[in-house]
Amino acid sequence: MSVKKINVKRVVIENLSLVFIFAIILFFALSSSRFFTIRNFKSILMEWSILSVLAAGFTYVIIASEFDLSFGYLIGLSSVVAALLTKANVGFPFMILIVLLIGASVGSINGLLITRMGIPAFLATIGMGAVCQGINYFFSGAAAIPLKSRQLPSFFIFLGQKSLINMPALLLLSLPLAIIAYFYANHTKFGQHLYVIGINPDAAKKVGINIKKGKLIAMMLNGIAAAIVGLMITARTNSGQAAAGPEYLNDVFASVFFGMSLFKAGEPNIGGSLVGALFIITISNGLRLMNMPFYYHMISTGIVILIGVGIVSLMHRQHLKK
């Protein structure tokens, strides 16, 4: 009899996140007639296209049991560098390559500071974030860098600003990236090794997994994700956005930590993070439709982080009771 009760309790806990999601969607649907419209759905997907890339990159860092606070500032730097290189008439392919290399370099430096020098991830990445922001503001003066209409290729502007079959064209970039991130984490040796590194580094060491290399690659992937988002923002606004980035930090944290309560019973996972990102965007969208002040979004994001972490904690307790 007691086993039955424990199983029922586990099922309830493991589905709390889904119940919460459906309750919020129902609330917004009843609160605004504009919520369930194609136009609004398109708006949600546009925002998700950006947040999903960041959430996927950050998930790799969390899988490796590390942390990163620099990517929010790397986004703005990437966008500014993209605009400056474009204004300097650097070829588009080279501009893309340079921005991605900057993202990979910042992520790799974070990884080296953590794995080689032993600096805690929180301190290493907040320091790198300050460096990124300082360089960004040095070149931009903390102001947007507008570009002329024909300075960027038309297909790049199309991706950032136009629609395809009534859906944001940006999905043509974000969806393949989401699929690749999911496959890489779940169906490759690297992904399997990264989970072992995060869950049990001692076991990883015993079976010959290179822990330092795995963590470094995870940080590098997150840096590349931030650089891609910087490029997305440049395409979307046709400008280098110096101030872009830090506002995504809490949304990414909420997406990943809430996503941990989905699909893999308390473990960070790409699928959960992508759904979590969609949920965070939906909340933000619903609050805007209700004409709520911006700080309501900040409050709701914090609540989602706490709920996600709370559910994961309950899952772990139930797992220990088995």
C-alpha positions in Angstrom: 0.0 0.0 0.0 2.8 2.4 0.9 4.6 1.7 -2.4 1.5 2.6 -4.3 1.3 6.0 -2.4 4.9 6.8 -3.1 4.5 6.0 -6.8 1.4 8.3 -7.0 3.3 11.0 -5.2 6.2 10.7 -7.6 3.9 10.9 -10.6 2.3 14.1 -9.2 5.7 15.7 -8.5 7.0 14.8 -11.9 4.0 16.4 -13.6 3.8 19.5 -11.5 5.7 21.5 -14.2 3.2 20.5 -16.9 0.3 21.4 -14.7 1.8 24.8 -14.1 2.4 25.4 -17.8 -1.2 24.5 -18.7 -2.6 26.6 -15.9 -0.6 29.7 -17.0 -1.6 29.2 -20.7 -5.3 28.9 -19.6 -5.0 32.0 -17.5 -3.6 34.1 -20.4 -6.1 32.6 -22.8 -9.0 33.7 -20.5 -7.4 37.1 -19.8 -6.9 38.2 -23.4 -8.7 37.4 -26.7 -5.5 38.2 -28.6 -3.5 35.4 -26.9 -4.6 32.6 -29.2 -4.0 34.4 -32.5 -1.6 33.7 -35.4 -0.1 37.1 -35.0 0.6 36.5 -31.3 1.9 33.0 -31.9 4.3 34.5 -34.5 5.5 37.0 -31.9 6.1 34.3 -29.4 8.1 32.2 -31.9 10.2 35.2 -32.9 11.3 35.7 -29.2 11.7 32.0 -28.7 14.1 31.8 -31.7 16.6 33.9 -29.8 16.1 32.6 -26.3 16.2 28.9 -27.4 19.7 29.3 -28.7 20.9 30.8 -25.5 19.1 28.2 -23.4 20.6 25.4 -25.4 24.1 26.7 -25.0 23.7 27.3 -21.3 22.3 23.8 -20.8 25.7 22.4 -21.8 27.4 24.4 -19.1 24.9 23.2 -16.5 25.2 19.6 -17.7 28.9 19.9 -17.0 28.0 21.2 -13.5 29.5 24.7 -14.2 28.0 28.2 -14.5 28.4 31.2 -16.8 27.5 34.8 -16.2 29.5 36.2 -19.1 27.3 35.3 -22.0 24.8 38.1 -21.4 27.6 40.6 -22.0 29.1 38.7 -24.9 25.8 39.1 -26.8 26.2 42.9 -26.9 29.9 42.7 -27.8 29.1 40.3 -30.7 26.4 42.5 -32.0 28.7 45.6 -31.9 31.6 43.8 -33.5 29.3 42.6 -36.3 28.1 46.2 -36.9 31.6 47.7 -36.8 33.0 45.1 -39.2 30.1 45.6 -41.5 30.7 49.4 -41.5 34.4 48.8 -42.2 33.3 46.8 -45.4 34.6 43.5 -44.1 33.1 40.7 -46.2 30.0 39.1 -44.7 31.4 35.6 -44.4 34.5 37.0 -42.7 32.4 39.1 -40.4 30.4 36.0 -39.3 33.5 34.0 -38.8 35.2 36.7 -36.7 32.1 37.1 -34.5 31.8 33.3 -33.9 35.6 33.1 -33.2 35.1 35.8 -30.6 32.3 33.8 -29.0 34.4 30.6 -29.0 37.4 32.5 -27.6 35.5 34.0 -24.7 34.0 30.7 -23.9 37.3 28.9 -24.1 39.0 31.5 -21.9 36.2 30.9 -19.3 36.9 27.2 -19.6 40.6 27.6 -19.1 40.2 29.9 -16.1 37.9 27.3 -14.5 39.7 24.1 -15.4 43.4 25.2 -15.6 43.6 28.0 -13.0 40.9 26.6 -10.7 39.0 29.9 -10.5 35.3 29.3 -9.5 33.0 29.6 -12.5 31.0 32.3 -10.9 34.0 34.6 -10.4 35.7 33.7 -13.7 32.7 34.4 -15.8 31.6 37.5 -14.0 35.1 38.8 -14.6 35.0 37.9 -18.3 31.5 39.5 -18.5 32.9 42.7 -17.2 35.8 42.6 -19.8 33.3 41.9 -22.6 31.1 44.8 -21.5 34.1 47.1 -21.1 35.4 46.4 -24.6 31.9 46.7 -26.0 31.4 50.1 -24.5 34.9 51.3 -25.5 34.1 50.7 -29.2 30.4 51.7 -29.1 30.2 54.4 -26.5 27.4 52.3 -25.0 25.2 53.4 -27.9 23.6 51.5 -30.8 25.5 51.4 -34.1 23.0 51.8 -36.9 23.7 50.3 -40.3 22.5 51.4 -43.7 19.8 49.4 -45.4 22.1 47.7 -47.9 25.2 47.1 -45.8 24.0 43.7 -44.7 23.0 41.0 -47.2 19.3 40.8 -47.9 19.0 37.2 -46.9 20.5 38.1 -43.5 18.0 40.9 -43.0 15.3 38.5 -44.2 16.2 36.0 -41.5 16.0 38.6 -38.8 13.0 40.6 -39.8 10.8 38.8 -42.3 8.3 35.9 -42.3 8.1 32.6 -44.2 4.7 30.9 -44.5 3.4 33.3 -41.8 6.2 32.2 -39.4 9.4 34.1 -38.4 12.1 33.4 -40.8 14.5 33.3 -37.9 13.2 29.8 -37.2 15.1 28.7 -40.2 18.2 29.2 -38.1 17.1 28.5 -34.6 15.2 25.2 -35.3 18.2 23.4 -36.9 20.4 24.7 -34.1 18.0 23.3 -31.5 17.9 19.9 -33.2 21.7 19.8 -33.5 22.1 20.8 -29.8 19.6 18.1 -28.8 21.3 15.4 -30.9 24.8 16.4 -29.7 23.8 16.2 -26.0 21.8 13.0 -26.2 23.2 10.9 -29.0 26.9 11.4 -29.1 29.8 10.2 -27.0 30.6 13.7 -26.0 27.1 14.3 -24.6 27.2 11.0 -22.6 30.6 11.9 -21.2 29.4 15.4 -20.3 26.6 14.0 -18.3 29.0 11.7 -16.4 31.3 14.7 -15.8 28.5 16.7 -14.3 26.9 13.9 -12.2 30.0 12.0 -11.0 33.4 13.5 -11.9 35.2 10.8 -9.9 33.6 8.1 -12.0 34.4 10.1 -15.2 38.0 10.2 -14.1 38.2 6.5 -13.4 36.9 5.6 -16.9 39.3 7.9 -18.6 37.0 10.8 -19.5 38.9 14.1 -19.9 37.0 16.3 -17.5 38.8 19.5 -18.2 38.4 19.1 -22.0 34.6 18.4 -21.6 34.0 21.4 -19.4 36.1 23.6 -21.7 34.1 22.5 -24.8 30.8 23.2 -22.8 31.9 26.7 -22.0 33.0 27.3 -25.6 29.7 26.1 -27.0 27.9 28.6 -24.7 30.1 31.3 -26.0 29.3 30.4 -29.6 25.6 30.4 -28.8 25.9 34.0 -27.4 27.8 35.1 -30.5 25.0 33.6 -32.7 22.4 35.5 -30.7 24.5 38.7 -31.1 24.3 38.2 -34.9 20.6 37.5 -34.7 20.0 40.8 -32.9 22.1 42.6 -35.5 20.0 41.1 -38.3 16.7 41.8 -36.4 17.5 45.5 -35.7 19.9 46.3 -38.6 22.3 47.7 -36.0 24.9 46.8 -33.4 23.1 46.8 -30.1 25.6 47.6 -27.3 23.1 47.2 -24.5 21.7 43.9 -25.7 22.3 40.8 -23.7 22.1 41.2 -19.9 18.3 41.2 -19.9 18.5 37.6 -21.2 20.4 36.3 -18.2 17.4 35.6 -15.9 15.3 34.3 -18.8 18.0 31.8 -19.7 18.4 30.7 -16.1 14.6 30.3 -15.7 14.4 28.3 -19.0 17.1 25.9 -18.0 16.3 25.4 -14.3 12.5 25.1 -15.1 13.5 22.7 -17.9 15.2 20.5 -15.5 11.8 19.6 -14.0 10.8 18.3 -17.5 11.6 15.1 -19.3 14.8 13.9 -17.4 13.6 14.0 -13.8 15.8 16.6 -12.3 18.7 16.6 -14.8 19.5 19.5 -17.2 18.4 18.6 -20.7 18.1 20.4 -24.0 14.5 19.4 -24.6 13.4 20.7 -21.2 15.4 23.9 -21.7 13.7 24.5 -25.1 10.3 24.0 -23.6 11.3 26.2 -20.7 12.3 28.9 -23.0 9.0 28.8 -24.8 7.2 28.9 -21.4 9.2 32.0 -20.3 8.4 33.8 -23.6 4.8 32.9 -23.3 4.6 34.4 -19.8 6.3 37.6 -21.0 4.0 37.8 -24.0 0.9 37.2 -21.8 1.8 39.9 -19.4 2.4 42.4 -22.2 -1.1 41.6 -23.6 -2.5 42.4 -20.2 -0.5 45.7 -20.2 1.4 44.8 -17.1 4.6 46.8 -16.2 7.9 45.3 -17.2 8.8 44.5 -13.6 6.0 41.9 -13.5 8.0 39.9 -16.0 11.1 40.1 -13.7 9.0 38.9 -10.7 7.4 36.0 -12.8 10.8 34.9 -14.0 12.1 34.7 -10.5 9.1 32.7 -9.5 9.6 30.3 -12.4 13.2 29.8 -11.3 12.1 29.0 -7.7 9.4 26.7 -8.9 11.7 24.8 -11.2 14.4 24.4 -8.6 11.8 23.4 -6.0 10.3 20.7 -8.2 13.7 19.4 -9.0 14.5 19.3 -5.3 11.3 17.3 -4.7 12.2 14.9 -7.5 15.7 14.2 -6.0 14.1 13.6 -2.6 11.7 11.1 -4.1 14.5 9.4 -6.0 16.5 9.0 -2.7 13.5 7.4 -1.1 13.3 4.7 -3.8 
